[in-house]
Amino acid sequence: MITGEIRNKVDKIWEVFWTGGITNPLTVIEQFTYLLFIKGLDDKQNDLEANAALLGIEAEKIFKEDQQALRWHQFKQKPAEQIMKVFTDSEKGVFTFIKNLHGDKNSAFSKYMEDAIFMIPTPGMLEKIVTDIDKLQMTGKDAKGDLYEYLLSKVATSGTNGQFRTPRHIINMMVRLMKPAPKDIITDPSAGTSGFLVSSGEYLQEHHSDLFTDAKLRRHYNQTMFYGYDMDRTMLRIGAMNMMLHGVEQPNIEYRDSLSDLNPDRETCTLILANPPFKGSLDYENVTADLLKITKTKKTELLFIALMLSMLKKGGRCATIVPDGVLFGSSKAHKNLRKEIVENHHLKGVISMPSGVFKPYAGVSTAVIIFEKTGMGGTDQVWFYDMTADGLSLDDKRQPVETNDIPDIISRWDHPDAETGRKRTEKSFLVPKAEIKSNDYDLSINRYKEIVYEEVVYDAPSVILERVAVLEQGIMDGVKELQEMLI
């Protein structure tokens, strides 16, 4: 979580955008992101130079010798008119520089920066924003992600495609449950700002240092490991910059309707992490026939799960957020999809999350389902966890609180043997496949958990009535006393 001080500074910058006439929240985030990206490039160059000096080698150059004036620390204290010129010079300006950062016009970053527009209208406004951004103390490995989280929280309603922000701590929980490996090919078919991909990259940097000592693995990490798809070009730009700021040189962030026939990906990835949009229904003609074979439905939440099964290689695994209706829906499509996962693949876990997790966006109840694509079954028993707290209040304010089930979830997932024999009155327990099958493949935790009710013993009605009569007599005596005082 960002501190109150940084939050106030971000709010101040947001107000400068707003009073300057830029009022669309996504436009503000996009312009804000350009400036953070430019500052981040200079910070990265400073780190490269410092590390190279320690090792006595020549530093890798993001900025060439004739581009030094484009570095944040070089222009940030110049007069407003000069800062504006540095940004808007059509040939040598910093905005032109970042649009052409990758010479390869086919790279994701180059493609989605082509139609990027610098929209800050006046030198004075730009100078004020640059000065205020420079005051943001972005220390700590989660600082950029937390700042992005807070910026995205400014979008008060879900987007036209049913998108809404996945909280960073939920993303991190899912990544830690899935444990990305150096040879994984990681995909998010509804990537948005690339939160799942960024978190996966951070996990790999923290747990697999060999990624950066082995040339082949390093090349895979930078070029062929991460794939993200979305239909919103603004999100694609933000997502590509987010990935690059977090150290992935050439992320594969592409414009794509993942559910359409134009999506060629079949058995291409080994790990999917996602929170797909739940926007309602699509027309059958807009959906690829392969997915309709798995589940004949118009509901996007079901189609996306079918898509994930299709995109995974055999042995590939998936953790995705679903609305609760997917777990217990009674339609034929709902039942068939759950049956497909339970019978033909390996359903490993269902984590029920409290409805406040996505506030202030929505109060929808959701769950995380975790499965592995096998094509030959493998589900023996399914692990259920009843998450009731995520470390934040479950109201619109989402303030930090002490109760948090996430550490327990990760610990129990990492030690599956300890789950055997746990009672269904506890937070987590195992349910045999046969029992799930007998319940029409219902995956709602409420179907299986047991609640112990504390017996409450009440007095006999005659005793209660006697007490009421005594109270009533006391009231009448009081009224009579008052009346006598008025005579």
LODREN-931968 format. One line per field, with one value per residue (C-alpha): x, y, z; residue number from 1. Coordinates in steps of 0.001 Angstrom, whole numbers. Example, Ala and Ser with C-alpha at 12.3 -4.5 7.8 and 13.67 -1.06 7.14 Angstrom:
LODREN-931968
east <- 12300:13670
north <- -4500:-1060
up <- 7800:7140
pos <- 1:2
//
This chain:
LODREN-931968
east <- 0:1216:1598:-814:1859:2345:-1416:-1844:873:-773:-4128:-2492:-1076:-4458:-6049:-3562:-4677:-8318:-8143:-6092:-8983:-7938:-10844:-11157:-9608:-8006:-6506:-5061:-3598:-2156:-485:677:2138:4104:5796:6460:7876:10204:11390:11757:14010:16344:16296:17133:19972:21340:21255:23032:25736:26199:26447:28835:31061:31253:32194:34555:32709:30913:27255:24455:22987:19269:20030:22712:25277:23170:20039:21282:19077:16056:16880:14574:17281:18520:15258:13238:14495:14449:11945:8446:8814:12029:10494:7561:9984:11893:8627:7067:9977:8728:12198:14284:11758:11427:7928:9240:12096:9832:7571:10624:12354:12286:13561:11475:8132:6564:7327:4339:5634:6219:2832:817:2861:2273:-1048:-93:-757:889:-2080:-718:-1699:433:4069:2998:839:3616:6233:3993:3290:6977:7952:5298:6155:9814:8833:7271:9579:9277:11358:10758:10191:6381:6319:5564:2914:1267:1258:-341:-2913:-3833:-3994:-6267:-8489:-9351:-11421:-14552:-16635:-15924:-15034:-17240:-15863:-16668:-13048:-12127:-8883:-7582:-6100:-2343:-2296:-4767:-2594:488:-1340:-2278:1260:2735:301:1286:5062:6137:9254:12081:10908:7217:5311:2913:-275:-3084:-5887:-7410:-4243:-5389:-2406:-432:-649:-426:2504:4379:3877:5050:8181:8870:8417:10905:13432:13140:13232:15236:18427:19662:17338:19855:23079:21949:21836:19123:16841:17431:16446:13328:12422:12788:11234:9180:7928:5144:2009:-885:-3964:-6564:-9013:-8330:-5364:-4943:-4605:-2179:72:-86:504:3514:5107:4349:6160:9169:9423:9546:12472:10930:12549:10138:6814:4301:1352:-1112:-4506:-6786:-10325:-9337:-12711:-12920:-11896:-8981:-7263:-4863:-3456:-4032:-1784:748:1384:2252:755:-2313:-3082:-6185:-9199:-11289:-14165:-17635:-19546:-22486:-23187:-21772:-23403:-22510:-21199:-18572:-17140:-14654:-16222:-13526:-14756:-18403:-17452:-16289:-19289:-22131:-22910:-22945:-21624:-18120:-17127:-17654:-16131:-12947:-12438:-12956:-10429:-7867:-8228:-7688:-4627:-2806:-340:-845:561:-58:-1735:-4142:-5334:-8238:-10803:-14433:-17759:-19446:-22127:-19575:-19225:-22895:-24812:-27515:-27590:-26379:-23425:-22329:-22573:-20832:-17893:-17403:-17707:-15096:-12573:-13281:-13511:-11089:-8503:-7164:-9102:-6798:-8368:-11210:-10612:-13807:-13173:-15302:-17513:-15666:-12424:-13292:-14747:-15160:-15666:-18201:-19484:-19551:-18683:-15792:-13479:-10103:-10107:-6849:-6556:-4094:-4786:-4234:-6799:-7060:-8464:-6543:-8995:-9048:-10007:-10388:-8964:-11412:-10531:-13006:-11238:-13079:-10404:-7689:-5944:-8173:-11601:-14363:-16054:-15476:-12574:-10482:-8325:-5665:-6893:-5155:-7122:-5695:-6149:-3706:-543:-2488:-3767:-251:1157:-1555:-1296:2446:1890:-933:-237:-1260:-4726:-5688:-8266:-9163:-12771:-15224:-15811:-12279:-11071:-9761:-10594:-10556:-13613:-13508:-14314:-17139:-18966:-18564:-19914:-22929:-23693:-23892:-20277:-21258:-18041:-19550:-17835:-21191:-22253:-19545:-18543:-20152:-21186:-21303:-24087:-23771:-26863:-28718:-30936:-33894:-36050:-39515:-42248:-43969:-40788:-40350:-44011:-43586:-40585:-42587:-45411:-42965:-41524:-44995:-46031:-42906:-43826:-47379:-46138:-43844:-46658:-48906:-46133:-45745:-49487:-49546:-46741:-48864:-51845
north <- 0:3502:5843:8648:11176:9689:9289:13004:13869:11693:13315:16711:15687:14251:17593:19408:17193:17734:21529:21603:20070:16394:14770:11268:8986:6613:9551:10903:7494:7191:10632:10038:6713:8321:10627:7808:5748:8557:9033:5274:5069:7653:5793:2562:4242:5573:2028:612:3248:2688:-1106:-748:1579:-1007:-3742:-1548:-2127:96:693:-365:2771:3487:7112:7689:10454:12901:12045:13014:16118:13797:12307:13254:14660:16851:18614:18510:21843:23752:26564:25495:26433:24417:21362:21529:21736:18704:16755:17976:18352:16209:14919:14906:15255:12835:11762:10913:9091:6772:6160:4918:3261:-79:93:-2994:-1607:-5035:-5022:-4682:-1439:194:-916:543:3719:4595:6304:7603:11317:13669:15662:17974:21329:24032:24446:25596:22525:20199:21856:21520:17827:17049:18820:16977:13562:14163:14512:11033:8810:5502:3289:-417:-3148:-2833:954:1195:-1500:137:3487:1903:306:3650:5337:2606:2887:6345:4679:4526:2293:-807:-324:-994:-4513:-5333:-4812:-3867:-3759:-6871:-5895:-6334:-8491:-10924:-11051:-11722:-14471:-16244:-15930:-17392:-20281:-21082:-20513:-19473:-21292:-20064:-22105:-21230:-19451:-17203:-15796:-13500:-13470:-10325:-8562:-4992:-3234:-6535:-6922:-10733:-10687:-8050:-9969:-13197:-11412:-10104:-13603:-15030:-12278:-13015:-16819:-17683:-15676:-18158:-16414:-13625:-15664:-18050:-16273:-18551:-18157:-14407:-14135:-16216:-13964:-10791:-11949:-15158:-15748:-13171:-12820:-10489:-9732:-6981:-5036:-1603:137:2481:-525:-2115:938:1115:-2643:-2578:331:-1371:-4531:-2587:-524:-3831:-5108:-7106:-5732:-6945:-8143:-9664:-7391:-7606:-6334:-9353:-10477:-13652:-15328:-14762:-16935:-14544:-15929:-18603:-19714:-23389:-25254:-22423:-21693:-23507:-21071:-18829:-16235:-14140:-12228:-12243:-9802:-10924:-8594:-10869:-12526:-12704:-13784:-17320:-16091:-13994:-16976:-19450:-22868:-24652:-23041:-23841:-27519:-27327:-25330:-24104:-20809:-17063:-16257:-14795:-16148:-19705:-19082:-17697:-20842:-22935:-20672:-21237:-24990:-24610:-22345:-24494:-27147:-30529:-30285:-26537:-24969:-22123:-19894:-17669:-15558:-16446:-15080:-17392:-18287:-20346:-22601:-23457:-22301:-24825:-24370:-27182:-25047:-24415:-28086:-29315:-26962:-27990:-31632:-31096:-29742:-32317:-35407:-34693:-32538:-31999:-29512:-28764:-26004:-23550:-20479:-18662:-14915:-12389:-10100:-6940:-7874:-5828:-2796:52:-1340:-4013:-6160:-9315:-12590:-14370:-17330:-18468:-21834:-23673:-26507:-28386:-29449:-33172:-34408:-37631:-36676:-36632:-35053:-37212:-34674:-30896:-28464:-25788:-22675:-20232:-16852:-14372:-11651:-10348:-7829:-4914:-3783:-5161:-1795:904:2408:-803:264:-2116:-4465:-7145:-10186:-11722:-15275:-14956:-16105:-19134:-19909:-19927:-21943:-24605:-24839:-25406:-28251:-30356:-33417:-31443:-30903:-34566:-35223:-31590:-31141:-29237:-26785:-25446:-22832:-25418:-29041:-31673:-32985:-36279:-36194:-38701:-36333:-33428:-35608:-36611:-32892:-32139:-30927:-28054:-26281:-23839:-24130:-23689:-27032:-28843:-26858:-27542:-24818:-25495:-23559:-22751:-23858:-21008:-21961:-19659:-19464:-20989:-18716:-18519:-17121:-14565:-13455:-13070:-10760:-8737:-8364:-7103:-4559:-3453:-2982:-879:1362:1805:2665:5281:6837:6964:8692:11348:11971:12522:15087:17137:17413
up <- 0:-781:2165:2939:1957:-1507:-1909:-1202:-3726:-6390:-5642:-6102:-9494:-10492:-9611:-11888:-14787:-13891:-13606:-16818:-18738:-18827:-17007:-18493:-15821:-18349:-20255:-17010:-16183:-19697:-19606:-16028:-17151:-20005:-17500:-15016:-17872:-18960:-15380:-15000:-18061:-16529:-13190:-14998:-16871:-13564:-12125:-15195:-14925:-11178:-11602:-14536:-12492:-9701:-12163:-14169:-17450:-19947:-19119:-21427:-22996:-23131:-24058:-26709:-26373:-28391:-26344:-22891:-22877:-22907:-19518:-16668:-14412:-17275:-18090:-14864:-13533:-16812:-17484:-18482:-22160:-22482:-20802:-23243:-26176:-24876:-24935:-28167:-30610:-33484:-34392:-31228:-28409:-25514:-26579:-30053:-28323:-26321:-29343:-31242:-28304:-30085:-33630:-34395:-35581:-34981:-31267:-28948:-27511:-30909:-32268:-29424:-29087:-32759:-32056:-28616:-28214:-25754:-24437:-21723:-23265:-21634:-20537:-17062:-16509:-17737:-15528:-12456:-13143:-13783:-10560:-8537:-10016:-9216:-5548:-5452:-3433:-5285:-2985:-2397:-4936:-4842:-5079:-8821:-8621:-5634:-7400:-10476:-8197:-6717:-10124:-11445:-8384:-9673:-12384:-10274:-12524:-14568:-18220:-21214:-21482:-17867:-16849:-13350:-11493:-9782:-6390:-6359:-3223:-4844:-7975:-5841:-3937:-7172:-8549:-5366:-5494:-9089:-8666:-12193:-13384:-15670:-18671:-18348:-21106:-19202:-20715:-19615:-22229:-20687:-19574:-18929:-17347:-17235:-13461:-13489:-15914:-13912:-10665:-12344:-13523:-10030:-8579:-11083:-10368:-6648:-6773:-9915:-10198:-12847:-15290:-15597:-15633:-18373:-21761:-23175:-20149:-20066:-23731:-23031:-20093:-22138:-25415:-25352:-21804:-21363:-23506:-22782:-24860:-24609:-26790:-25283:-26921:-23963:-21673:-24129:-24015:-20235:-19980:-22314:-20422:-17112:-18254:-19547:-16358:-14476:-16514:-19403:-22547:-25248:-23795:-26196:-25469:-28358:-29469:-29655:-29014:-27225:-27764:-31524:-34462:-34984:-31884:-33228:-29859:-29172:-26725:-26696:-23012:-19791:-17271:-17372:-14717:-15332:-14187:-17376:-17950:-16894:-19182:-19901:-23234:-26753:-29993:-31052:-34411:-32618:-30743:-32144:-32759:-30745:-27542:-28236:-28446:-24828:-23608:-25823:-24162:-24725:-21247:-21317:-17905:-19157:-22580:-21056:-18984:-22122:-23863:-21105:-21442:-25171:-24850:-22282:-23303:-21674:-18182:-18218:-15226:-14629:-11804:-12733:-10936:-11645:-10414:-7933:-10464:-12381:-9339:-8835:-11936:-12831:-16615:-18859:-19969:-16356:-15421:-18566:-18094:-14457:-15484:-18210:-15711:-12988:-15213:-18063:-16313:-12797:-10683:-7772:-5714:-5210:-3029:-2117:-1687:231:-1831:-751:-2517:-5619:-3889:-4697:-8220:-7406:-4589:-6704:-4973:-6634:-6309:-7602:-9344:-9962:-12456:-14631:-18212:-18599:-21148:-19170:-15798:-12571:-10153:-7046:-4412:-4507:-1957:-771:1227:2736:2626:4851:5128:2801:5038:4028:5172:2964:2435:-177:1813:1818:4750:6182:8939:10994:9822:6650:5364:2451:4317:5599:2094:650:3547:3363:-427:-73:2450:971:3143:6217:4745:4894:7575:8244:9308:7195:9972:9393:6889:4443:3694:953:-894:-2826:-6520:-6064:-3720:-6154:-8955:-6878:-6386:-10134:-10034:-7738:-6647:-4177:-808:925:-510:1452:4507:7854:10268:13975:15625:19295:21158:22821:25781:26424:29557:29491:28033:31427:33023:30214:30550:34292:33706:31170:33719:36343:33883:32872:36505:37079:34140:35416:38924:37405:35376:38491:40460:37778:37706:41489:41183:38766:41127
pos <- 1:2:3:4:5:6:7:8:9:10:11:12:13:14:15:16:17:18:19:20:21:22:23:24:25:26:27:28:29:30:31:32:33:34:35:36:37:38:39:40:41:42:43:44:45:46:47:48:49:50:51:52:53:54:55:56:57:58:59:60:61:62:63:64:65:66:67:68:69:70:71:72:73:74:75:76:77:78:79:80:81:82:83:84:85:86:87:88:89:90:91:92:93:94:95:96:97:98:99:100:101:102:103:104:105:106:107:108:109:110:111:112:113:114:115:116:117:118:119:120:121:122:123:124:125:126:127:128:129:130:131:132:133:134:135:136:137:138:139:140:141:142:143:144:145:146:147:148:149:150:151:152:153:154:155:156:157:158:159:160:161:162:163:164:165:166:167:168:169:170:171:172:173:174:175:176:177:178:179:180:181:182:183:184:185:186:187:188:189:190:191:192:193:194:195:196:197:198:199:200:201:202:203:204:205:206:207:208:209:210:211:212:213:214:215:216:217:218:219:220:221:222:223:224:225:226:227:228:229:230:231:232:233:234:235:236:237:238:239:240:241:242:243:244:245:246:247:248:249:250:251:252:253:254:255:256:257:258:259:260:261:262:263:264:265:266:267:268:269:270:271:272:273:274:275:276:277:278:279:280:281:282:283:284:285:286:287:288:289:290:291:292:293:294:295:296:297:298:299:300:301:302:303:304:305:306:307:308:309:310:311:312:313:314:315:316:317:318:319:320:321:322:323:324:325:326:327:328:329:330:331:332:333:334:335:336:337:338:339:340:341:342:343:344:345:346:347:348:349:350:351:352:353:354:355:356:357:358:359:360:361:362:363:364:365:366:367:368:369:370:371:372:373:374:375:376:377:378:379:380:381:382:383:384:385:386:387:388:389:390:391:392:393:394:395:396:397:398:399:400:401:402:403:404:405:406:407:408:409:410:411:412:413:414:415:416:417:418:419:420:421:422:423:424:425:426:427:428:429:430:431:432:433:434:435:436:437:438:439:440:441:442:443:444:445:446:447:448:449:450:451:452:453:454:455:456:457:458:459:460:461:462:463:464:465:466:467:468:469:470:471:472:473:474:475:476:477:478:479:480:481:482:483:484:485:486:487
//
